[in-house]
Amino acid sequence: MPETHGAPRRRDERSQPSRSRDASGRDAPLYGALDLGTNNCRLLIARPSRDGFRVVDSFSRIVRLGEGLSRTGRLDPQAMDRAYDALALCAERIVRKGVDSARLSAVATQACRAAENGADFIDRVRRGTGLRLRIIDPAEEARLAVEGCLNLIDPRAEGVVIIDVGGGSTELSWLKREEAEWRTTGWMSAPLGVVTLAERHPEPDNAGEPWYEAMVADMGAALADGGIQDDGMLDLLRRDRAHLIGTSGAITSLAGIHLKLPRYNRDRVDGLWMMRGDCEAAADRLKALGPEGRAREACIGPDRADLVLAGAAILEAIQRAWPSERVRVADRGLREGLLLQRMREDQKPPRRRRRRRGRGRGSAG
């Protein structure tokens, strides 16, 4: 049954039959959102609905496009081939489902942004698959993550910090409530994600606390360099009038470990509240498992086994800098933001043409 996005769900709420119809009673058109990140390639295809949208198809594959980028400054040929193959599959799904190109939003983030040959790879994808990927800057990446997570904000909160942990960078956005609206009061992009942090701190044999703390300290320094200081938000966090929202595979994996899930279950993870102690306990369990044990965990697997603790370290550094007892886990973010943005644009009434003033028909020129 299709997933529902765009509105908060109760834990026991079941998806309802889709009523995604336009004014004439026909099925609403399909929209697509494609996100090529440093670590993952993700696609969502959905129809608008009264409470947001309903997912028709989805695809996610770990491609590690940014592998080695921090050392060489370039995308590796094998990494580009992995990403290209995943994008070709996405293009096939888009055509098979009948998504109009005007309703497809396709973006690339940090790896293509930072690589010397990033634009060349985007051109190769266009020529080979027909997909026109747009490289977005960190500000737009943060804004789209916010858009995708707004419905997870505690309605009683006065402030929130939204964390988007990527493979090559981490974006943070600070939002405060002004009357009935949420306003972004600041944002930053730290040039560290799970791939870049893991490459800077390879896991040694019998890794202990010093290795993990080195990753936390590295991320803490990147946060300090970002220069965002908001005493008002700090005060709200300390008084539990604000909270964190974390969106990324690293944070959803932590949630799966916390819940001891035998297999990943998005309905149980998306919207889950975790206390700070829960996050620390999940990270401790991951450390104790070791690389092989992490690879066997259903919510992690071999592709994430060497990255998940880098994600835990990033979250730990943020929780130390912005102390909040609560973090809400989001299995949503940039793709959802892209979909909601495009659907909202299409729902705007067309601008009325201005009637030309002056000479009427037949006037002398």
Buried (B, 14 or more C-beta within 10 A) or exposed (E): EBBBBBEEBEEEEEEEEBEBBEEEEEEBBBBBBBBBBBBBBBBBBBBBBEBBBBBBBBBBBBBBBBBBBBEEEBBBEEBBEBBBEBBBBBBEBBEEEEBEEEBBBBBBBBBBBBBEBBEBBBEBBEEEBEBEBEBBEBEBBBBBBBBBBBBBBBEEBBBBBBBBBBBBBBBBBBBBBEEEEBEEBBBBBBBBBBBBBBBBBEBEEEBEEEBBEBBBBBBBEBBEEBEBEBEEBBEBBEEEBBBBBBBBBBBBBBBBBBBEBEEBBEBBBBBBEBEBEBBBBBBEBBBEBBEEBBBEBEBBBEBBBBBBBBBBBBBBBBBBBBEBBBBBBBBBBBBBBBBBBBBEEEEEEEEEEEEEEEEEEEEEE
